[in-house]
């Protein structure tokens, strides 16, 4: 059995990996065209009014308490040492 050099083994391994990745990309593109071609674009339906912000406003104190407890736990201090000035939705 012939002995292969480390450079040959390295290049063969990298070539196999890149060939496999290229095959995955091609298969993904083909499947995307097959599946994407069947789906008809849906008509834009009117969006109902969202009432979630009103519900979030009612739980604002509970959310602030949970955030203060988490910060106090992380800092290793008591919850009385934490003062939340403002909270914004990101």
VEXGUFI-861578 format. One record per atom (N, C-alpha, C): x, y, z. Coordinates in steps of 0.1 Angstrom, whole numbers, padded with zeros to 4 digits, always signed. Layout:
<pts>
XYZ...
</pts>
This chain:
<pts>
+0009-0012+0000+0000+0000+0000+0009+0012+0000+0006+0022-0009+0015+0034-0010+0012+0043+0002+0023+0050+0006+0021+0059+0017+0019+0073+0011+0009+0080+0015+0006+0093+0010+0012+0104+0020+0016+0115+0014+0022+0126+0022+0011+0134+0028+0014+0141+0039+0004+0148+0046-0002+0159+0038+0005+0165+0029+0000+0176+0020-0011+0170+0011-0009+0158+0006-0018+0152-0003-0031+0148+0005-0030+0143+0017-0041+0140+0025-0049+0152+0029-0042+0163+0032-0048+0175+0035-0056+0181+0024-0050+0181+0012-0057+0186+0000-0069+0178-0004-0068+0165-0003-0079+0156-0006-0090+0158+0004-0087+0160+0017-0098+0162+0026-0105+0175+0024-0097+0186+0021-0103+0199+0019-0111+0198+0006-0106+0191-0004-0113+0190-0017-0126+0183-0015-0126+0172-0007-0139+0165-0005-0149+0174+0002-0145+0181+0012-0154+0190+0020-0160+0201+0010-0151+0207+0002-0156+0218-0007-0165+0212-0017-0162+0200-0022-0171+0194-0032-0185+0191-0026-0185+0186-0013-0197+0183-0006-0205+0196-0004-0198+0207+0000-0205+0219+0002-0211+0225-0011-0204+0224-0022-0209+0228-0035-0222+0220-0039-0221+0207-0036-0233+0199-0039-0245+0203-0031-0243+0206-0018-0254+0210-0009-0259+0223-0014-0251+0233-0019-0256+0245-0024-0264+0243-0036-0259+0235-0045-0267+0233-0058-0280+0226-0055-0280+0216-0046-0293+0209-0043-0302+0218-0036-0297+0227-0027-0306+0237-0020-0312+0246-0030-0304+0251-0040-0310+0260-0050-0320+0253-0059-0318+0240-0062-0328+0233-0070-0341+0231-0062-0339+0227-0050-0351+0225-0041-0359+0238-0039-0352+0249-0038-0358+0262-0037-0366+0266-0049-0361+0263-0061-0368+0266-0073-0381+0256-0074-0379+0244-0070-0390+0234-0071-0401+0238-0062-0398+0240-0049-0408+0243-0039-0413+0258-0041-0404+0267-0044-0409+0281-0046-0417+0283-0058-0416+0274-0068-0424+0275-0080-0439+0271-0078-0441+0262-0068-0454+0257-0065-0462+0267-0057-0456+0274-0048-0463+0283-0039-0468+0296-0047-0481+0298-0047-0487+0309-0054-0487+0321-0044-0484+0333-0049-0484+0344-0040-0498+0347-0034-0499+0348-0022-0512+0350-0015-0516+0364-0017-0529+0367-0018-0534+0380-0019-0532+0387-0005-0529+0400-0006-0527+0407+0007-0541+0409+0014-0542+0402+0025-0554+0403+0033-0553+0415+0042-0564+0422+0045-0563+0433+0055-0559+0428+0069-0550+0436+0074-0544+0432+0087-0553+0437+0098-0558+0428+0107-0566+0433+0118-0558+0441+0128-0565+0450+0135-0559+0458+0145-0552+0450+0156-0540+0453+0160-0533+0446+0170-0535+0452+0184-0539+0444+0193-0542+0449+0207-0531+0445+0217-0520+0439+0212-0510+0435+0221-0503+0446+0229-0501+0458+0223-0495+0469+0231-0503+0473+0243-0516+0473+0242-0524+0476+0253-0522+0466+0265-0521+0453+0261-0519+0443+0271-0505+0444+0278-0496+0448+0270-0482+0450+0275-0481+0462+0285-0489+0472+0282-0489+0484+0291-0495+0480+0305-0504+0471+0306-0509+0466+0319-0499+0459+0327-0490+0451+0320-0480+0443+0327-0467+0450+0329-0467+0463+0327-0454+0471+0327-0447+0470+0340-0455+0471+0351-0449+0470+0365-0443+0456+0367-0450+0446+0362-0445+0432+0364-0432+0430+0356-0432+0435+0344-0420+0434+0335-0408+0442+0342-0411+0454+0347-0400+0461+0354-0395+0454+0366-0404+0447+0373-0400+0440+0385-0391+0428+0381-0395+0421+0370-0387+0410+0365-0373+0414+0361-0373+0425+0354-0360+0430+0349-0351+0434+0360-0357+0441+0370-0349+0445+0382-0344+0433+0389-0352+0423+0391-0348+0411+0398-0336+0404+0390-0337+0403+0377-0327+0397+0369-0314+0405+0370-0314+0418+0369-0302+0427+0370-0296+0425+0384-0305+0425+0395-0300+0424+0408-0293+0411+0410-0298+0400+0405-0293+0387+0406-0279+0386+0399-0278+0393+0387-0266+0393+0380-0255+0401+0387-0259+0412+0393-0249+0420+0400-0246+0415+0414-0254+0407+0419-0252+0402+0432-0256+0411+0443-0265+0420+0440-0270+0430+0450-0284+0428+0453-0290+0435+0462-0304+0434+0466-0312+0442+0455-0325+0438+0454-0333+0444+0445-0336+0459+0448-0335+0462+0461-0337+0476+0465-0326+0486+0460-0315+0480+0456-0304+0488+0450-0305+0491+0436-0316+0486+0429-0318+0487+0415-0329+0497+0412-0326+0507+0404-0336+0517+0400-0338+0517+0385-0349+0514+0380-0352+0514+0366-0357+0528+0362-0351+0535+0354-0355+0548+0350-0365+0548+0338-0361+0540+0328-0370+0539+0316-0368+0526+0310-0378+0521+0302-0377+0509+0295-0383+0511+0281-0375+0507+0271-0379+0509+0257-0380+0495+0250-0389+0493+0241-0390+0481+0234-0380+0482+0222-0371+0472+0221-0361+0472+0211-0366+0465+0198
</pts>
